[in-house]
Amino acid sequence: MLKRIGLAFAVLVLLAAPAVAASPGALALVPEDATAVGFVRVADLRSNPFQLRVFEEMDKATAHGDAAHFLSEAGLDLRNDVDTLVACTAASSEARGRTLVLFEGRFDPGKLASALANRGAVKVSAASSDYFRLKDGSESREPGAVAIVGPGLVAAGNESAVAAALARRGSGAAAFGAGAGLGREFHRVDPSSTAWVLVDVQKSHAYREGGAASGVLTALKSVSVAAMQATVESDALTVKAIGLSDDEETRELLEDSLRGLTAAWRMAAQEKNPDLVSAIRKFKVVRDGEGVTISGTLPGDLIRSMTALAGTRSAK
């Protein structure tokens, strides 16, 4: 049961894949050893062309009876009650590491606590604050946990990650941009963007081989930090990604790989979606003394056509 409830939360993280901004308090709970940190301004997705696809996926995740019942008991409407989220992963001895997700919005602490308890979650009293331990853990896997920090903030993830976040909050942790680790690279992204991600590439090993982007992924092995952001502007989506490296040869390889990737995109789009070709041509790849940046904008009408096409294919 709680796996389905977790899915309702996880879909928002995965679609970060995306006004109200994440508060300094939420970002301050990100651990200094985080290898990846992401942010989505969900509120921006309520009134633009991207909302349909995002909320369709959210509806699929919550369509299961138990998940829907849980949200009803907790008084939660994911579309309207969640404004922003911060998600991060820290390396650990476990293959998947430790994950923490922070939801900001409007919550009813009493209803949420009751809904969790009704599904077997156990309340745990810690020095910093109480939280709920979910019952779907096992001896080989750390259990999940949910902490109702207040009417505006909920933390979920591995139990150790949630407990550590509460301890950081209790100790008055520094703001994310002023902290150590990936916090030092916070200036690489625009905090007002709809969504952004920072990745410590060397520690996260977040790349995989294969596909049209294999050259880029190979180049990323020598990149220190990757920063990506997406911003909704009217009905268009502006995207930007940066790969940082102290090595000039690595920067040259990454630049060449990105130019090759955009060329491959144009060739693929020529047959399937000719309108996309002109948009891809406007993407810029720039190399400087710190790294390589790729940036561009996808028009809203093009995104709508791509979304409609994807919906048609999924319906077949």
N, C-alpha and C positions, 0 to 999 in steps of 0.2 A: 504493500500500500504506500509506504513512505517513499519507495522508489519513484512512484508516479508523481507524488507531491514534489520530490526533488526535481523531476523532469520539468515541472511547471516553472521552477526557478531557473533551471539550467538553460532553457530555451532562450531566455533573455541574455544570458552570458554568451551563448553560441552565436547570437545574432548581432553581436557586436562587430564576430561580423558589421548607423548610429552610434528667453528661456531661462530653465532652472539649471543651476550648476551644482556639481558635486561639492559638498561643503568641505572646508579644510579638515573638519573632524573625521569625515569618512576616509579621505586620502591619508590622514595621519595614522590610520590603523593598518596601512600596508606595511608588512615587515621589511626590514632593511635587507634581508637576504632574498627578496623576491626576484625571480628570474624573468617574470613577465607580468606586466600590469596593464590592464585595459579599462576603458571607461566608455559608457554609452549614455547619452542624454536621451532617454526614452521619451521625454516630453516633446522633443523635436519631431518625433515620428508620428505624432497624432494628427498633424495637419499638413502632410506632404505626400507625394506620390509613393514614397517607400513604405508608408504605413500598411497598405493593403497586404503586401507580401509578408512583412514582419508579423503582423497580427494574425494573419492566416496560419502561420507556423505556430504562433502562440496558442491559437484556438485548438489546433491539432494536438498539441502537447497537453492541454487541459480538458480534452474531450472525454477522457476516461472518467467513468463514474466516480471513483474515489477522489481523483484530483479535483473534479468539479465540486464534489461534496465538501472537501476540505476547504476550498476557497470560499464556499458559501458560509461554512461555519466560522471561518476566520474573518469574514466580512471583507474579503479582498477582491478587488477588481483590478487585475494586472494591467489592463489597458489604461486605466485612469488613476490608479493609486500609486504606481511606481513611476517616479520622475527620472531618477538616475540610478546607475549602478556602477560599482567599481569591482573588478575581478582581478585576482592575482594568484600566481602559482609560485611556490618556493621549492627549490630542489630538496630532496630527502632521499633516504635509502630506498624508499618505495619507488616503483617504476613510474607512477603517475605524480609523484611529489605531493605537496600539501596545497590545497586550494582554499581560498577565502573569497566570498562574494558579499559585498555590502550593498544593500538596497536602501535608497532614500525615497521618501514619499510620505504617504499618510496611512498609518496602520492603527488598528485597535489592539493594543497589547493584551487586554483581557481575552478577547475572542481568539486571537492567534495562539495564546498560551493554552487555552481550553481545547482548541482544535488539535494542537500537537499532543497534549496529554491524552486525548480521546483515542489517538492512534498509537499509543504505547510509548511515546517519548517520555524519558525520565528526566525530571528536573534535577540539576546538579548545582550545588552551592559551591562557588569558588570565592577566593579572597577578593577578587576584583568585582565580580558580578555573577549572577545566576545565569544558567543557560540550559537548554534542553538537549539531551543526548538521544539521537534517533536509534531505533532498535534494529536497523538493518545492517549493522556491522557484524563482523565475524572475527574469529581468532586470527585470521590471516589478513584482515583489512581493518583499518582504523574506522570506528564508527563516525557517522556524520553528526553535526550539531547545529542548533539554531539558537541565536541569542537575540532576544527582543530588547535592544538597547534603549528604546523609547518609542514614542508615537511616530517618530520620523526616521528611524534607522533600525534595520534588521541585518544581522550578520549570519551567514550560513557557510558551511564547509566542513573540512575535517575537524574533529574535535580539538586536536592540538592547535590548529590554526585559529579556531574561534576563541579558545581560551587565551592564546597569546595576544589576540587582537584586543580582548577585553582588558588584559593586563597592561597593554600599551596605552589604552584609553585611560586607565586608572592612574598611570604614571605621568600623564600629561605629555604624550609623545609629540615630537616636533612635526611641523607641517611637512608634507611629502617632498616638496621642492627644496626644503632646507635640510633634509635628512641625507643619509648615506645611500650607497647602492644605486639603484635606478633613479632614485630621487634626484641625483645629480644631473640627470639627463632630461629632467622635466621641461627645461626650456626649449627642448627640441620640438615640442608639440604646442599647438595653440590650445590652451585650456578651455577656450570658448567653442571649440569644434564639437560637432555632434558625436563623434567617436574618435578615440585615439588609443594606440597601443605602444608600449615600450617593451623591448625584449633584449635581455642580455643573451646574445646569441651563443656565446662560448659556453655558458653555463646551462642554457636550456636545451641545446641540441634540438631546436624546433624545426629543423629542415628535414626534408625527405627527398630521395632521388627520384628521377623519372619525370616524364611529361615534358610539355613545351618549355617549362620554366627550369629544366634541369641545370642549364648553364648558370642561371641566377642563383639557384640553390647551392651549386658547387662554390660559387664565389662567396656566398654568405658564410661558408665555413670559416673564412678568415676575417669576417666582419666582427667587430666587437659588440656594437649595439645597433639595433634596428628600431626606427621610430616611424609609425604610420598614423595618419589621421584622415578623417572624412568629415566634410562639412556640408550640411544642407543649405543651399542658397536659393531661395525662392523654390522652384521645382527642379533645380539642378543639383548634382552632387560633385563637389570638388574634392579630389583626393591627392594625397602627398605621402611619399615614403622616402626615408633616408636610411642609408647604410653607412655606418662610420667605421673607418679603419685608419691606422697609423701608417699602413704600408701602401706606397704609391702603386705598386704592381697589382695589389688587390683592388684598389680603386679603379684602375684601368680595366681590369677583368670584369668588375661589376658593371662599369659603364657599358662596355662592349656587350655584355650579356643582356642588359636591359634594352639596349637598342635592338638586339637580335630578337628579344621577346616581343617588343612592340611590332616589329616587322612580321613576326609569325602571327600575331593577333590580326594585323591588317589582312594578311593573306587568307586567314580562316574566315574573317568577317566578310570578305569580298563575295563569297558565295552564299553565306547564311544570312547576313544582315548588312547589306551594302551601306546603309546609313551610318553604321558604326565606324566605317573606315575613316571618314573625315574627322570624327571625334578623336580617334586614336592618333591621327596625324598631328593633332594639336598638343598631344602629350609631350612634355619637355624632359630631357635627361641632361642633368648638369653635374659636372665633377669639379670639386674644389679640393683644398688642402686637407679637409677633414673627412670627406666621404662623397657619396653620390646620391643625388636626389632625382626622383621621378615625380612629376606632377601633371595634373590635367583635370578636365571637367567633363562630366557626362550630362548632356541635356536631359531635362525631364521627360520630353516627349519620347526620346529614345529609350529611356529607362522604362517608361510605361509600355512601350511596344515589346521590350525584352521581357518584362514581367508577364504581359499577356501571352507571349509566345511560350514562356516557361510553364504558365498555367495550363495552356492547351496541351503541351506535351505530357505534363503530369496527369492530366485527365484521361489520356489514352491508355 
